[in-house]
Amino acid sequence: MAKKKKTNNDDQCEESVSFEDAAERLEQIVDRLEEGNLNLDESLSSYAEGIKLLKRCHSILQEAEKQVELLTSVDEAGRTLTTPFDASASSMDDRSRTRS
């Protein structure tokens, strides 16, 4: 079985893939695997590609989570005041109860 040599270009391509493109390709891979028409080598190769895409999606979501800001209030001038997203908070309901 010939193994594909991993190059730096492979990493760069993975990093440039958008969330939507990665999720779509991942869905295609899952469909192909579920059909059951692939041989073992094709299945393993597809599975490995799927894992890379899943990691990419997870990485993008982690970055997005860091950027999310929650509306906390409005100042006297009507500007919204925000605070960074707190992933450790249990739910939005808990936060709104503490502000009331």
C-alpha positions in Angstrom: 0.0 0.0 0.0 1.5 3.3 -1.1 1.3 6.1 1.5 0.9 9.7 0.5 3.8 11.8 1.8 2.6 14.8 3.8 4.0 18.1 2.7 3.7 21.6 4.0 1.4 22.4 1.1 -1.1 19.9 2.5 -1.1 21.8 5.8 -1.5 25.1 4.0 -4.4 23.8 2.0 -6.1 22.5 5.1 -5.7 25.9 6.8 -7.3 27.8 3.9 -10.4 25.6 3.7 -13.5 27.5 5.0 -15.8 25.9 7.5 -18.6 25.6 5.0 -16.3 23.8 2.4 -14.9 21.5 5.1 -18.3 20.6 6.4 -19.6 19.9 2.9 -16.7 17.7 2.0 -17.0 15.9 5.3 -20.7 15.2 4.5 -19.7 13.8 1.1 -17.1 11.5 2.8 -19.7 10.3 5.3 -22.2 9.6 2.5 -19.5 7.6 0.5 -18.5 5.6 3.6 -22.1 4.8 4.5 -22.8 3.6 1.0 -20.3 0.8 1.6 -19.0 0.7 -2.0 -15.4 1.6 -1.1 -12.6 -0.9 -0.7 -10.6 -0.9 2.5 -7.8 1.4 1.3 -10.4 3.9 -0.1 -12.3 3.7 3.2 -9.2 4.3 5.3 -8.1 7.2 3.1 -11.5 8.8 3.2 -11.7 8.3 7.0 -8.3 10.0 7.4 -9.4 12.9 5.3 -12.6 13.1 7.3 -10.7 13.3 10.5 -8.5 16.2 9.2 -11.7 18.0 8.0 -13.3 17.5 11.4 -10.3 18.9 13.2 -10.4 21.9 10.8 -14.1 22.5 11.5 -13.4 22.2 15.3 -10.5 24.7 15.0 -12.6 27.2 13.1 -15.4 26.9 15.7 -13.0 27.5 18.5 -11.7 30.6 16.9 -15.3 31.9 16.3 -16.2 31.2 19.9 -13.3 33.4 21.0 -14.7 36.2 18.9 -18.3 36.0 20.0 -19.4 38.9 22.2 -22.6 39.1 24.2 -24.7 42.3 24.4 -24.6 43.4 28.0 -26.3 46.8 28.0 -26.7 50.2 26.2 -24.9 53.3 27.5 -26.5 56.8 27.7 -25.5 57.6 24.1 -27.3 54.4 22.8 -24.1 52.5 22.1 -24.1 48.8 22.9 -21.7 47.6 25.6 -20.3 44.1 25.1 -18.3 41.6 27.1 -16.3 38.8 25.6 -18.0 35.4 25.4 -17.5 33.3 28.5 -17.5 29.6 27.6 -17.4 28.7 31.3 -20.8 30.2 31.9 -23.5 27.5 32.0 -26.2 29.1 30.0 -27.7 32.4 28.8 -30.5 32.0 31.4 -28.1 32.0 34.3 -26.4 35.2 33.1 -29.7 37.0 32.6 -30.9 36.0 36.1 -27.7 37.4 37.6 -28.1 40.8 35.8 -31.8 41.2 36.9 
